[in-house]
Amino acid sequence: MKLPSRYVLKRTVQVTLIAAAISISISTGLRLLVGAKADTITVLVRLLLPFLIAPPIAILWFGRLEALETAYRNLLKQTTDLAKRANTDPLTGLLNRRSFEEQFNSAMAHKVAGKFLIADIDYLKAINDEYGHLVGDDAIIATAVALQATLGDESLIARIGGDEFCAFIPRLEKSSMDQLLTEISVAADREFVRRRSLADLKLSISVGHQKCKPSTTFREMMEQTDSDLYRKKRSRSTAAAI
């Protein structure tokens, strides 16, 4: 049998004392009003009865209240967890595409200025094929950690595909962008080395970015920024081949 909790016992003592005080006060008042004398048995009954009746009733009542409160808190936690799962990517903990799109479109509707960024991991398929998908997962997680560390809490960051991420960075100065892109790649490789430490594998990230215009939709920004990303990828491939 489960013993009553401290909360239930505390409330039971309070209610019992209050019930005893009320019972004794009323019975004493009535006795004085009618001028009746109380014998020893009557006094004992008047004193003991509240302590015999109130505790079991109070324990039962407050126990049920506590059970309802506990059930409500558990339900609230489950609802919060489900909402979080519905809005986040399970591997990285970042926003998923749907949640990011909703929040980004809301920011644009409110004319929040900023930069839209797309980042993807270079040669992730080759990493998966040569080293295995768990190493590929670590590359994805390392990139997510790097984006969170460099972009800050005010930015919206999401994983929108296998190796593709996007972010909205409010109030970013143009002069800060090149430094930020370098920091993302450095931070991602550093986190990847911490996780795997493969001497022959360096993690690199390609990033495209565009300035957001008021009322521009997520799909429009994706199209514009994708073009910038793949233009940079082609440029890097050409330079590497020369």
N, C-alpha and C positions, 0 to 999 in steps of 0.2 A: 504494500500500500504506500502510495506516495505521500510524504509529509507535506503539510502546507508550507508555502514559501514564506520568506521573511516579510514580504509585502502583505500577504494575507494575514499573517499573525499580528502584524502591527495594526492593521485596520480592524481586526477582530477585537483587540484589546481596547482600542479607542471606542468602538461602538458599544462594547460591553460596559465600559465605565460610564458612558453617556446614558445608556439604558438604565443602569443601576441608579445613577443620580436622579434621573427623571422619576423612576418608580418609587424610590424612597421619598423624594420630595412630594409627590402626589399623595402617597399613602399617609405620610406624616401630616400633610396639610388637611386631608379629609378627617383624620383622627382628631386633630385639634379643632376642626370646624364643628364636628358633632359632639365633641367632648368625650370621645370613647377612650378607654384605657387599653393599652396593648399588653398582652401577656408575653412570656418568653418565646413561646412557639411562634406567635404572630410576628414578633420582631425578627426571629431567625428566618422565617419564610420570606419576609419582606426584604431582608438583606441578601439571602442566598438565591432566591428565585431568578433574578436577572442574570446571575453568573452561571446558572444551570441552563437557561433557555437561550440567551443571546449568543454565546460562543459557537455552538454547532450551526445555528442559522447563519451567523456572520461568516464562518469559515466556508460553508456551502456557497453563500452568495458571492463573496469576494473571490473564491476559487473559480467560480464560473466566469466572473468578470475578467479575471486574469487570463483565463483560457481564451476568452474571446479576443482580448487585447493581443495576446501572443499570436493567435491565428491571423488577426488583421495585419500585424507586423510582418509575419511570414509571407502573407499574400502580397503585401506591398513590396517586399524585397523581391519576390518572384516576378512581379510585374515590372519592377525596375530592371531586373536582370534580363527579362525577355525584351524589353524596349532597347536595352543596350545592345543585345545580340542582334536585334533587327536593324540597328543603325551603325554597327561597326563591323570591320573585317576581323574574322576570328583569328587569323594568324598574327596580325600586327597590332590589333587594337585601334587602328585608325578608323576614321569614318569610312563607310562603304560608299559606292557611287551614288546610290539613290539619296542617301542622307546628305552627302556633299552637294549634290545638284540642288536639292531643296533649299539648303542654307545659303548657297552661293546666289541662287536666283533671288532670294529674299534680300541679300545684301545689295545686289544690283538694283532691285526695286527701290531701295532706300538710298540709292546713289552714293554708296560707300566706295571711295577711290582705293585703288590698289593694283597689284600685279597678279596675273594668272600664270601659273607655272605647271609644266608637265615634266616629269622626270621618269626615265626608265633605266633599267640595269642593262649595261652592254653585255651581250653574249650570254644571257642567262640560260638559254637552251644548251649552249655548249658546256656551261658549268654543270647543268643537270646531267647531260650525257656523259661527261668525263668523270665527275666527282660524285654524282648521285643527287637525288632530289632533296635530301636533308641538308646538304651543303647549299643547294639552291635556296631552300627555305631560309637558311641563315643569311644568305645574301639579301633576301627580301626584308628580313627583320632588321638587318644592319642598315639598310637604306631607310626604313621607317624610323629607326632610332635617330639617324643623322638628320632627317627632315624635321623631326620634332625638336631636336637640340638646336638646330640652326635657325629655324623659322620662328620659334617661340610660341607661347600659349595663345596669342591673339590671332594666329593664322588658322585657317581651315585647311586640314591636310587629310587626304584620302588615298586609299589604294583602290584603283578603279579597274585593274586587270591583273594578269599574272605578274608581270614585271613593271607595270606602269602605275605611277602615282601622279596626283595633281594637288595643287595647293592654291589658295587665295591668300595673298599677303597684303593686308591693308596698310596704307600710308607708308609705302616703301619709296625712298628716294632713288632716283635713277643711278646715282653714283655708287650706291650700295649693292647693286645687283650683281656685278661681276665678282666682287669679293664674296658675296653670298653663295654664288654658284660654285666657286672654288672650295668654300668651306663645306658645302654639302658632300662633294666628292671625297675630300680628305676625311671628313667625319665618318662617312660610310665605309671607306676602306679600313680606317682605324678600328671601327666596331667589328667589322668582318674578321680582321686579323685577331682581335681579342677572342672571337668565338671559335675560329678555325685554325688560324696561324699556318696557312699553306704557303710555303716559301715561293712556289712557282705560280701563284694566283693572286693577281691584284684586282680588286673590285673597282670598276669605273662606272660613273653615272653620266648619262647625257641629259641635258636640261634645255627645254625651250620655254620662252616666256613672252608675254604680251601685256601691254597696259590695258586694264579694264575700262571700258566706256560705260557710262550709265545706261541701264536698261538692256545691256548685252546679256544674252542667255548663256547658260552653261554649254549648250551644244555649239553655239557660235564661237565661244572662246576656245573650245576643244578643237574645232576645225582650224582656227587661225593659229593656235599655239602648236598644234601637231605639225603644221607646215614648217614652222620655225625649228622644231625639234629635229625633223628628218632632214632639213637642209643642213643643220649642223652635223648630223650623223654622216651624211654623204661627204661633207667637207673633211671630216676627220678620217673617213675611210680612204678618200683620195690622197690625203696628206700621208697616211701610213703606207700607202702603196708606192709612193714615189721614193 
